[in-house]
Amino acid sequence: MFFLRYREKTPLERIRDELKQKGKSKKADLETLSLKDQTLLEEIKRETEKHNLNNVTRTKAYLDFYLRYPEIQWAFLGHMVSRNGGYNMTDLQGEFLTRLLSKKERMSFFSFLERGNWLIFQDVYPQFLLYRESLRRRRKLFYLLSHLQVSTFMETIWNHFWENEDRYIHCIALVINEQSYLEKRVVQHPIYQKEVLRKLEFFLQDVLSFNHILFPFENKGLRGQTLHQFESLHERILLGKRLYAVLFKNQDFHNRVLEWAKSHHHTGSRKDYWPHLFNNVREGAPGLSYLLRLKGCKLRKRASRFYSPSLENAWKNIIHPEAEPGDWFHDFRVADYLEDDIDMVDGEIKDEYCKALERLEIAALAKKTILF
């Protein structure tokens, strides 16, 4: 007699099975929740709003959470990516882009960046707070995620994480969730398509360095990754996986970036990581003719540093309309992205970033020469 050997399903297989069976689950009426749960939901919303004022407050909240709960790896990945979002925001009021883009164009681009940054925080931070409360009560509370407008996809992931603490699957699932959450609300939004992505396509990809995600560390070091097709959800998710590999698969490098982040308060100015090139106040006398200052990512002799303001001096806080409703999850095959199929990535990006800065300076000089 032959016996079939039983093979226990892998965690990823169990996740796929559950996602296959999930339909569009309907949120229960609020009245069916206990008073304790209703109170918790209100507290989570208030705490999220408190930290969701601007890029600086969001970025700090991510790091603070990671330092207390290091098993939530996305919190640190989100912190480092959010730093880059802040740099992109302040670039719009900095040395180069005020020469290249009109005030209206810069405002449209800021609105695009800020809306995405705000949306991600108001989706992911309540999840973190619910996890924190689950730890306090010593029982999982993820049935409340739907009441926070979080995708049913993440309810499956959080329940899995609670049982297995698979940090990789959890972090990449959050990458999938946040990028999918942004897809219709920002990337495919007709206003941003018209006023930002189509109108500024060349600048976004080739001039603004918008496609570089930088992880600074000590002694002016930089590593990171480059995104070449921002409008592709697939490419953004793969970028997240590569960024994870850079940041977490080399423990020594992870420690170096974490120490840098802890010792360098995020202001939004690129002075945070390269004070030899950038300053948050303007240097040099106004009215002088503009001369090229960069050579090999170093300033030429007696050249002044480039202006890169802090976020608080670049942009006022924005009051956002509520997030658009709806659950992005509809196809269980999105779980294929959870495969750990990317080896350790070096992330060397310094030379590429230096060349991008040089192109940006030359473009700004050419535009000024043509216009003035």
C-alpha positions as CSV (number, residue, x, y, z in Angstrom):
1,M,0.0,0.0,0.0
2,F,1.3,3.4,-0.9
3,F,0.8,6.4,1.3
4,L,1.0,10.0,0.0
5,R,3.4,11.9,2.1
6,Y,1.7,15.0,3.6
7,R,3.4,18.3,3.0
8,E,2.4,21.2,5.1
9,K,1.7,24.3,3.1
10,T,4.2,27.1,3.2
11,P,3.2,30.4,4.8
12,L,3.0,32.0,1.3
13,E,0.8,29.2,0.1
14,R,-1.6,29.7,3.0
15,I,-1.7,33.5,2.3
16,R,-2.5,32.7,-1.4
17,D,-5.3,30.3,-0.4
18,E,-6.9,32.9,1.9
19,L,-6.7,35.6,-0.6
20,K,-8.2,33.4,-3.3
21,Q,-11.3,33.0,-1.1
22,K,-11.7,36.6,-0.2
23,G,-14.4,38.5,-1.9
24,K,-15.1,42.2,-1.3
25,S,-15.8,41.9,2.4
26,K,-18.3,44.3,3.7
27,K,-17.5,46.4,6.7
28,A,-19.8,45.7,9.6
29,D,-21.9,48.6,11.0
30,L,-20.1,50.6,13.6
31,E,-22.8,49.9,16.1
32,T,-21.8,46.2,16.2
33,L,-18.4,47.1,17.7
34,S,-17.9,47.3,21.4
35,L,-17.6,50.8,23.0
36,K,-14.0,49.9,23.7
37,D,-13.3,49.2,20.1
38,Q,-15.1,52.4,18.9
39,T,-13.1,54.4,21.3
40,L,-9.9,52.8,20.1
41,L,-10.7,53.7,16.5
42,E,-11.3,57.3,17.4
43,E,-8.0,57.4,19.3
44,I,-6.1,55.9,16.3
45,K,-7.6,58.5,13.9
46,R,-6.7,61.4,16.3
47,E,-3.1,60.2,16.7
48,T,-2.7,59.7,13.0
49,E,-3.9,63.2,12.2
50,K,-1.5,64.6,14.8
51,H,1.5,63.2,13.0
52,N,0.1,63.7,9.4
53,L,0.8,67.4,9.3
54,N,3.6,67.4,6.8
55,N,6.5,65.3,5.4
56,V,8.7,66.1,8.4
57,T,6.2,65.0,11.0
58,R,5.4,61.8,9.1
59,T,9.0,60.9,8.5
60,K,9.8,61.3,12.2
61,A,6.8,59.2,13.2
62,Y,7.9,56.3,11.0
63,L,11.4,56.3,12.6
64,D,10.1,56.6,16.1
65,F,7.8,53.6,15.6
66,Y,10.6,51.5,14.1
67,L,12.9,52.2,17.0
68,R,10.2,50.9,19.4
69,Y,9.0,48.0,17.1
70,P,11.9,47.0,14.9
71,E,10.0,43.9,13.7
72,I,8.0,46.3,11.6
73,Q,10.6,46.8,8.9
74,W,8.4,48.9,6.6
75,A,8.5,51.6,9.2
76,F,12.2,52.1,8.6
77,L,11.9,51.6,4.8
78,G,9.1,54.1,4.8
79,H,11.1,56.6,6.9
80,M,14.0,56.5,4.4
81,V,11.8,56.8,1.3
82,S,9.8,59.6,3.0
83,R,13.0,61.5,3.5
84,N,13.5,61.4,-0.2
85,G,10.0,62.6,-0.7
86,G,10.8,65.6,1.5
87,Y,14.0,66.3,-0.6
88,N,11.9,66.3,-3.8
89,M,9.5,68.7,-2.2
90,T,12.1,71.2,-1.1
91,D,14.0,70.9,-4.4
92,L,11.0,72.7,-6.0
93,Q,11.9,75.8,-4.0
94,G,15.6,75.3,-4.2
95,E,18.5,76.5,-6.4
96,F,17.7,74.7,-9.7
97,L,14.0,74.1,-10.1
98,T,13.0,77.7,-9.5
99,R,15.0,78.4,-12.7
100,L,13.5,75.6,-14.7
101,L,9.8,75.5,-13.7
102,S,7.1,78.1,-13.3
103,K,5.5,78.7,-10.0
104,K,2.3,77.0,-11.1
105,E,4.3,73.9,-12.3
106,R,6.1,73.7,-9.0
107,M,2.9,74.0,-7.0
108,S,1.3,71.2,-9.1
109,F,4.3,69.0,-8.5
110,F,4.4,69.7,-4.8
111,S,0.7,68.9,-4.6
112,F,1.3,65.6,-6.3
113,L,4.2,64.6,-3.9
114,E,2.4,65.9,-0.8
115,R,-0.9,64.1,-1.6
116,G,0.9,60.8,-2.1
117,N,2.9,61.3,1.1
118,W,-0.2,62.1,3.1
119,L,-2.2,59.3,1.7
120,I,0.3,56.6,2.5
121,F,0.7,57.8,6.1
122,Q,-3.1,58.0,6.7
123,D,-3.4,54.4,5.4
124,V,-0.3,52.7,7.0
125,Y,0.1,54.5,10.4
126,P,-3.3,53.4,11.7
127,Q,-2.2,49.8,10.9
128,F,0.8,50.4,13.1
129,L,-1.2,51.8,15.9
130,L,-3.6,48.8,15.8
131,Y,-0.7,46.5,16.0
132,R,0.6,48.4,19.0
133,E,-2.7,48.0,20.7
134,S,-2.9,44.3,19.8
135,L,0.4,43.9,21.6
136,R,-0.9,45.8,24.6
137,R,-4.0,43.7,24.8
138,R,-2.2,40.5,23.9
139,R,-4.7,39.6,21.2
140,K,-5.0,40.5,17.6
141,L,-7.4,43.3,16.7
142,F,-7.0,43.3,12.9
143,Y,-10.7,42.7,12.4
144,L,-10.8,46.5,12.9
145,L,-8.7,47.3,9.8
146,S,-11.8,47.5,7.6
147,H,-13.2,50.2,9.9
148,L,-10.0,52.2,9.1
149,Q,-10.6,51.8,5.4
150,V,-7.6,49.5,5.1
151,S,-7.6,46.9,2.3
152,T,-8.8,43.4,3.2
153,F,-5.4,42.2,1.7
154,M,-3.7,43.7,4.7
155,E,-6.0,41.9,7.2
156,T,-4.8,38.6,5.8
157,I,-1.1,39.8,6.0
158,W,-1.4,41.2,9.6
159,N,-3.0,38.0,10.8
160,H,-0.2,36.0,9.2
161,F,2.4,38.2,10.7
162,W,0.9,37.9,14.2
163,E,1.2,34.1,13.9
164,N,4.6,33.8,12.1
165,E,6.4,37.2,12.3
166,D,7.7,36.8,8.8
167,R,9.3,40.2,8.5
168,Y,10.1,40.0,4.8
169,I,6.5,39.0,3.7
170,H,5.0,41.7,6.0
171,C,7.3,44.5,4.7
172,I,6.8,43.6,1.0
173,A,3.1,43.2,1.5
174,L,3.0,46.8,2.8
175,V,5.0,47.9,-0.2
176,I,2.4,46.2,-2.4
177,N,-0.5,47.7,-0.4
178,E,0.8,51.3,-0.3
179,Q,1.7,51.4,-4.0
180,S,-1.6,49.8,-5.0
181,Y,-3.4,52.3,-2.7
182,L,-1.8,55.2,-4.6
183,E,-2.4,53.9,-8.1
184,K,-5.9,55.3,-8.7
185,R,-5.8,58.0,-6.0
186,V,-2.6,59.7,-7.3
187,V,-0.7,58.1,-10.2
188,Q,-3.8,57.5,-12.4
189,H,-5.7,60.6,-11.1
190,P,-6.7,62.7,-14.2
191,I,-5.5,66.0,-12.6
192,Y,-2.1,64.7,-11.8
193,Q,-1.8,62.9,-15.1
194,K,-2.5,66.2,-16.9
195,E,-0.7,68.7,-14.7
196,V,2.3,66.6,-13.5
197,L,3.1,63.3,-15.1
198,R,2.4,64.2,-18.7
199,K,3.5,67.8,-18.6
200,L,6.7,67.2,-16.6
201,E,7.6,63.7,-17.9
202,F,11.0,64.7,-19.2
203,F,11.9,66.7,-16.0
204,L,10.6,64.0,-13.7
205,Q,12.7,61.2,-15.2
206,D,15.8,62.9,-16.6
207,V,16.4,66.2,-14.9
208,L,14.8,66.4,-11.5
209,S,16.5,63.2,-10.1
210,F,12.9,62.4,-9.0
211,N,13.7,58.7,-9.8
212,H,16.6,58.4,-7.3
213,I,15.9,57.0,-3.9
214,L,19.0,57.7,-1.7
215,F,20.0,56.0,1.5
216,P,22.7,58.2,3.1
217,F,25.2,57.0,5.7
218,E,28.4,58.3,7.3
219,N,31.1,60.2,5.5
220,K,28.9,61.4,2.7
221,G,28.1,57.9,1.6
222,L,25.1,57.1,-0.5
223,R,23.4,54.0,-1.7
224,G,20.0,53.4,-3.2
225,Q,18.1,52.6,-6.3
226,T,16.7,54.2,-9.4
227,L,13.1,54.0,-10.7
228,H,12.8,54.4,-14.5
229,Q,9.0,54.0,-15.0
230,F,7.2,55.8,-12.2
231,E,3.8,55.3,-13.8
232,S,4.2,51.5,-13.7
233,L,2.7,49.9,-10.5
234,H,4.8,46.8,-11.3
235,E,8.0,48.7,-11.5
236,R,7.3,50.6,-8.2
237,I,6.7,47.3,-6.4
238,L,9.9,45.9,-7.8
239,L,11.7,49.0,-6.7
240,G,10.4,48.5,-3.2
241,K,11.7,44.9,-3.2
242,R,15.2,46.1,-4.4
243,L,15.2,48.9,-1.7
244,Y,14.4,46.2,0.9
245,A,17.3,44.2,-0.3
246,V,19.7,47.2,0.0
247,L,18.4,48.2,3.4
248,F,17.9,44.9,5.2
249,K,19.9,42.1,3.6
250,N,23.2,43.5,4.6
251,Q,23.0,43.9,8.4
252,D,26.2,46.0,8.6
253,F,24.9,48.5,6.1
254,H,21.5,48.5,7.7
255,N,23.1,49.5,11.0
256,R,25.1,52.3,9.4
257,V,22.0,53.8,7.8
258,L,20.0,53.5,11.0
259,E,22.7,55.2,13.0
260,W,22.8,58.0,10.4
261,A,19.0,58.4,10.5
262,K,19.0,58.6,14.3
263,S,21.7,61.2,14.4
264,H,20.4,63.4,11.5
265,H,17.1,65.0,12.1
266,H,15.1,65.2,8.9
267,T,14.4,68.8,7.8
268,G,13.8,68.2,4.1
269,S,16.9,70.1,3.1
270,R,19.5,68.1,1.2
271,K,22.0,69.7,3.6
272,D,20.9,66.9,5.9
273,Y,23.1,64.5,4.0
274,W,25.5,66.5,1.9
275,P,26.3,69.8,3.7
276,H,29.4,70.2,1.6
277,L,27.2,70.8,-1.5
278,F,23.9,72.2,-0.1
279,N,23.0,74.8,2.5
280,N,19.5,75.8,3.8
281,V,20.3,79.5,3.4
282,R,21.3,81.3,0.2
283,E,25.0,81.9,-0.2
284,G,26.7,84.3,-2.6
285,A,25.7,87.8,-3.6
286,P,22.4,88.3,-5.5
287,G,22.6,89.5,-9.1
288,L,25.9,87.9,-10.0
289,S,26.0,86.0,-13.3
290,Y,25.6,82.2,-12.8
291,L,28.6,80.1,-13.3
292,L,28.9,76.3,-13.1
293,R,29.9,75.2,-9.6
294,L,30.0,71.4,-9.8
295,K,32.8,69.2,-10.9
296,G,32.6,65.5,-10.0
297,C,30.2,66.1,-7.1
298,K,32.6,68.6,-5.6
299,L,32.3,72.4,-5.6
300,R,34.7,74.3,-7.8
301,K,37.2,76.6,-6.0
302,R,35.5,79.5,-4.1
303,A,32.0,78.3,-5.4
304,S,29.1,78.8,-3.0
305,R,26.9,75.9,-2.0
306,F,23.5,75.3,-3.6
307,Y,20.4,76.5,-1.9
308,S,18.2,73.7,-0.5
309,P,15.6,75.0,2.0
310,S,14.1,73.1,4.9
311,L,10.5,72.0,4.4
312,E,9.2,74.5,6.9
313,N,10.7,77.3,4.9
314,A,9.7,75.9,1.6
315,W,6.0,75.0,1.9
316,K,3.1,75.6,4.3
317,N,1.1,72.7,5.7
318,I,-1.8,71.5,3.5
319,I,-5.3,70.6,4.6
320,H,-6.2,67.5,2.5
321,P,-9.6,66.3,1.5
322,E,-10.5,62.8,2.7
323,A,-9.0,59.9,1.0
324,E,-11.0,58.4,-1.8
325,P,-12.9,55.3,-0.7
326,G,-12.5,51.8,-2.1
327,D,-10.4,48.7,-1.8
328,W,-7.8,48.1,-4.4
329,F,-7.5,44.4,-3.8
330,H,-9.2,42.1,-6.3
331,D,-6.7,39.6,-7.6
332,F,-5.0,37.0,-5.3
333,R,-2.1,36.8,-7.8
334,V,-0.7,40.0,-6.4
335,A,0.7,37.6,-3.7
336,D,3.3,36.5,-6.3
337,Y,5.3,39.6,-5.4
338,L,5.8,38.2,-1.9
339,E,8.3,35.7,-3.2
340,D,11.7,36.4,-1.8
341,D,13.4,36.4,-5.2
342,I,15.9,39.2,-5.0
343,D,19.4,38.6,-3.5
344,M,21.4,41.2,-1.6
345,V,21.7,44.4,-3.7
346,D,24.8,46.6,-3.5
347,G,22.9,49.8,-4.2
348,E,25.8,51.8,-5.4
349,I,24.3,55.0,-6.7
350,K,26.7,57.9,-5.8
351,D,28.2,58.3,-9.3
352,E,24.8,58.2,-11.0
353,Y,23.5,60.8,-8.6
354,C,26.5,63.1,-9.1
355,K,26.0,63.0,-12.8
356,A,22.3,63.8,-12.4
357,L,23.2,66.8,-10.3
358,E,25.6,68.0,-13.0
359,R,22.9,67.6,-15.6
360,L,20.5,69.5,-13.4
361,E,22.9,72.4,-13.0
362,I,23.7,72.6,-16.7
363,A,19.9,72.6,-17.5
364,A,19.3,75.4,-15.0
365,L,22.1,77.4,-16.4
366,A,20.9,76.9,-20.0
367,K,17.3,77.8,-19.1
368,K,18.5,81.0,-17.4
369,T,20.7,81.9,-20.4
370,I,17.8,81.4,-22.8
371,L,15.3,83.3,-20.7
372,F,17.4,86.1,-19.4
